[in-house]
Amino acid sequence: MKLLVVAADRMECRGILARAQRQCPAAVRADWARLVRLGGHEILLVANGVGAKRAAAAVDAAIESFRPDAIVSTGFCGALAPELAVGDVVVGTAIAGADRNYPGRPVASRLAHHSGTVCSIDHVARSAEEKRRLGGGGAIAVEMEAAGVAARAQALGLPFYCVRSVTDLAGETMVNDFNSALRSDGHFDTMVILTRILQQPSRRLPELFRLRKRCRRAAHTLGEFFADCRL
């Protein structure tokens, strides 16, 4: 099976790359792309920045040279359901976008995972209060790219899957304001983040280190899940 797997950042693909039988660069007009073989699947991994527009553009660029049997939105997510822990895998059975909803295909795996609606919004859900509001409609996780990928998959008539891993919890409020550091190219401005960390280093720096550790954990569990799952 040929899979197009779209992420925001290459870090989200590290676990998949670690388990790939082979990998090589791919000529795709996106920030980063790799062609890998994993679990009998030929997978094109593409990372093109944060947000639905960047993710949709990644799909458009990839299909110029790669004809997938299905498209997958992957990467990190925030928990909306209080039972979700860091590193838990979430399979989106529905994507709640800003203006419409999209269905997501179920995924079979021997590994533990959670299934449910994923909210796809245009900013980082920073506060516990916003997460409670977003989860009030029954969604279990929140992220920023799946709606863009789902829309393109639907337009192309291809099956769509959403597989995510948790990096921040439902009851947490972030001290760092990543939204103000998000550039138009879909990447976070490191200098803006560091400048603001220096204003409150005792609060902001530990959170940044903790988030990086959690991202490594989430990437690892995504790799385990992709190596085992059946689409």
N, C-alpha and C positions, 0 to 999 in steps of 0.2 A: 504494500500500500504506500502511496506517495502522499506525504503530509506536508503542508505548509504550516509552520509554527511561528507565530508572531509574538514578540515580546517588546517591551519598551527599552530595555537595557541588556547588554550582553551578559551582565552579572546574573540575570535571571535564568540564563541558559547554561551556567557552569555545571550544574549537576547532570544535565543531559550530555554535555560534552565529555564529562568524566566517564560516562558509561558507554559511549559510542564505540562501535567496532572499528569505524574509520571516520575520518573527517577531512574536509578540504575547504579552502575559501570558495565562495560562490560570487559570480559576477552579477550582482544585483544593485540597482541604483537606490541604495539605502545606507544607513550609517554603518551597518555591520551585517554580514551574512556568512553562514557556513552550511555546507552540505554534509550530512552525516548519515550513517547507517546504524539503526538501533532496533533490536527486537524484531527483525524482519521487515522493518519499514525504512524507506528512503525518505529522509526528513530534511527539508530546507528550513533552517533557523534564520529568522530575520529580526533584527532589533533596529528600531528607527525613531526612538524618542517617545516621550510621554504624550498621551492624549489620543482621542479618537481619530482626529485628522491625520496625525502621523502614522497611526496604525493602519488606517485605510490606505494611505499612500504606500505603505510597505507591501500590502497585498497587491496593489496595482503594479508595483515595480517587480514583484516576484513572479507574477504570472506571465510576464513578458517572455520568460525563458523556462519556466517550471510549471507544469500542468498537474496540480495536486488532485487527489481523490477526495480530500477533505481539508478543512482549514481549522486551525486551533489557535485560540488566544490564550497565552500563558504569561506567567510572571507572578509578582507579589500582589497581595491584597490586604486590606484591613478587615478585621473581624467586626461584624455587627451583632452576631449571636454570642452571648456571654460564654457559651460552652466551648467556643473555638480557642485553641491554644496556638502559640507560636510554632510554625512549622507544619500545622495541620493542612492537609490538602482539601481544597474545595472544588467540586465539579459543578459548574453552573448549568442547571437545567432550564433556566430562563434568565435573560439579560434585560434588566429594567433600564432603558436609556432615557435621555432627557425628553424625547418626543414620542418614543414608541418602544414596545417590547419585542424581543427576539427569542425564539426557542433555542435551547441548547441540547445537544444529544447526550444521553447518559453514557457513562464510561464504566466498563467492568474491570475490577481489579481485586486481587487477593488482599491488597493493603488497605488499611483503614482510611476512610475519607468521608467527607460530608458532601451532601448534594442539596441544592436549593437555588433560590433566586439570588443573582448577583447584581448589585446596583452599579451602573457605569456612569460616572459623573465627570465633570470637566475640571476638577481640582482635587487636591489631597484633602480627605476628610480628617481634619486635624483634632477636633474636640470630641470628647465623650458625649456631649449633648447632641452634636450633629449625628453621630453614629446611632444614638438612641432614636432620633427622628427618622433616619434612613431605614433603620431596622423595624420601625413601627408597622410597615406594610408587609412584613414577613421575610424580607431579604436577610441573608445570613452573612454577606460579605460585600465589600465595596472596592472598586478599582477604577481605572481611567481609560482603558483601551478597548474593552470587549465589544462595546456597542459599535465602534467603528469597524472592527473586524467582522462582526456578525452581519452588518449591513452589506459589506462587500461580498461575503459568502452567499448571502441570500440573493444578491443581484446576479451572481455567477451560477446560481443553482447548485451550490456545493454544500455538503453537510458541514455543520459548524459545531465545534466543541469549545468549552471554556474550562481550563484547568489552572487553578491558582494555588498559592501557598501563603499562609498568614504571616505577616511581619509585625502587625500592631494589634492590640487587643481592644475589645469593645469598650471597656471602661477607662481607657487611657486617653489623656489629652497631651498632644505633643507641645513641647516648649518651643522647639524650632519651627519657624514658619517657612516651610518649603515652597508654598505657593508664591510668595513674593520673590523667590529666587528662580522661578521657572522661566526660561527664555522662550522666545518664539520658535526656536529650532527644536523644542521638545526636550531640552536638557537643562539640568539645574546648574546655576552659576556658582561654582565652587567658591569664588572670591566673595560673593555676597553672603553665602552661608558662613564662611570663616570670619568675615568682618562682624557679623551679628553674634557669632559665638563668643568673640572677644569682649562683647558688651556684658555678657553674663556667663562666663566660662564655667563656673561651678555648677550651673544648671544645664546649660546647653551642650557642653562637650561630653559629659557622661551619656546623655541621651543619644548623641550621634554615634558613639562607640557601641552602645547597646544595639542600636538599629543596624549597624554594620554586621555585628555578630548574628543578629536575627536573620538578616538577608542571606548570610552564608548558610544558616540552618534551613531556611526556606528553599534555597536553590538546591540543596542536597536532597530534601524530601521530594522536590519536583523531579529530580533525576531518577530517584528510586521509583516513583510512580510511573513515569513514562516508560521505564525499562520493563515494568510489570503489566501495565494496563493493556486492555484490548478495546479498540475503537470499532 
